[in-house]
Amino acid sequence: MLTIKLDDVGDIEVASGKLLMISGPDEIAQSCRLILGVQKGEWFLNPDLGIDHQKFLGKGVSRDEMQDEIMSGLLQEPRIQTVNAIEFNFNRQLRQLVVSFTATGVNGEVITVEGVEIGG
């Protein structure tokens, strides 16, 4: 699928006055980043889209619950067949959680995404 390319903060990328477009594994990765950035229930047209960001807040947060929530979010993208690895990077000073993951698409392509900030 061909779609508009977004930068790391979700703004449309433009070069020389033209919209940049992406497709293939890069477009699937962008779709996954967008899904992880949506609070479940936030979008009224699809209340099941996204993840529950509350599962990543507070003390006593379970790593297994966080991993399950990320996996359920990624599997909302129909072109993702399996999630191979999920890494969490906690920055306690900034109170920030950054997720990186590797997945396999339905056509066998490897999708790797680094640096998705959760709940920020």
C-alpha positions in Angstrom: 0.0 0.0 0.0 1.3 3.5 -0.8 0.6 6.1 1.8 1.8 9.5 3.0 5.1 9.4 5.0 5.0 10.8 8.6 8.0 11.9 10.6 8.7 10.8 14.2 6.2 13.2 15.7 3.4 12.4 13.3 3.8 15.3 11.0 3.5 14.9 7.2 6.9 14.8 5.5 7.4 17.2 2.6 10.5 17.6 0.4 10.8 20.2 -2.3 7.2 21.1 -1.9 6.0 17.5 -2.5 4.5 15.0 -0.1 6.8 12.0 0.5 5.2 8.6 0.1 6.2 5.2 1.5 5.2 1.6 0.9 6.2 -1.9 1.8 7.8 -2.7 5.2 8.3 1.0 6.0 4.6 1.7 5.6 3.7 -1.3 7.8 6.1 -0.1 10.4 4.6 3.4 10.3 1.1 1.9 10.7 2.3 -0.1 13.8 3.8 3.1 15.3 0.5 4.8 14.9 -1.5 2.0 16.5 0.8 2.0 19.5 0.3 5.8 19.8 -3.5 5.5 20.1 -5.2 5.1 23.5 -7.7 2.3 23.1 -11.2 3.9 22.9 -9.8 7.2 21.8 -11.1 7.1 18.2 -14.9 6.9 18.1 -15.0 5.3 14.7 -13.0 2.3 16.0 -13.0 2.1 19.8 -10.9 -1.1 19.7 -8.0 0.5 17.9 -4.8 1.1 19.9 -3.5 0.0 23.3 -4.4 0.7 26.9 -1.7 3.1 28.0 -2.8 2.8 31.6 -1.1 -0.6 31.7 2.2 1.2 31.4 1.8 3.7 34.2 2.4 3.6 37.9 4.3 1.3 40.2 4.1 -2.5 40.1 3.6 -2.6 36.3 4.1 -6.1 35.0 6.5 -6.6 32.2 4.4 -9.5 30.9 1.2 -7.3 30.9 3.1 -4.6 29.0 4.4 -7.1 26.5 1.0 -8.6 26.0 -0.5 -5.2 25.4 2.1 -4.2 22.8 1.7 -7.6 21.1 -2.1 -7.2 21.0 -1.7 -3.7 19.5 0.8 -4.8 16.8 -1.5 -7.7 15.8 -4.3 -5.2 15.1 -2.3 -4.5 11.9 -3.6 -7.2 9.6 -0.3 -7.4 7.7 1.6 -8.5 10.8 1.7 -12.3 11.1 3.9 -12.7 14.2 5.7 -10.5 16.7 9.2 -11.8 17.1 10.7 -9.6 19.8 9.7 -6.6 22.0 12.3 -4.5 23.9 11.5 -2.0 26.6 13.8 0.9 27.5 13.0 2.8 30.7 14.4 6.3 31.2 13.6 6.9 34.8 14.9 10.5 34.8 12.5 11.5 32.0 9.8 9.1 33.2 9.7 7.7 29.7 9.1 4.2 28.2 10.4 3.5 24.7 9.5 0.3 22.9 11.3 -1.3 20.0 10.1 -4.4 18.2 10.6 -6.8 15.4 7.8 -8.5 13.6 7.2 -10.6 10.5 4.7 -9.6 7.9 2.2 -11.9 6.1 4.5 -11.9 3.1 7.5 -12.8 5.1 9.0 -9.4 5.3 10.8 -8.4 8.5 9.5 -5.2 10.1 11.8 -3.5 12.7 10.8 -0.4 14.6 12.9 1.4 17.2 12.1 4.2 19.6 8.3 4.2 19.9 7.5 6.3 23.0 4.5 4.9 24.9 2.2 7.2 26.8 4.2 10.3 26.0 
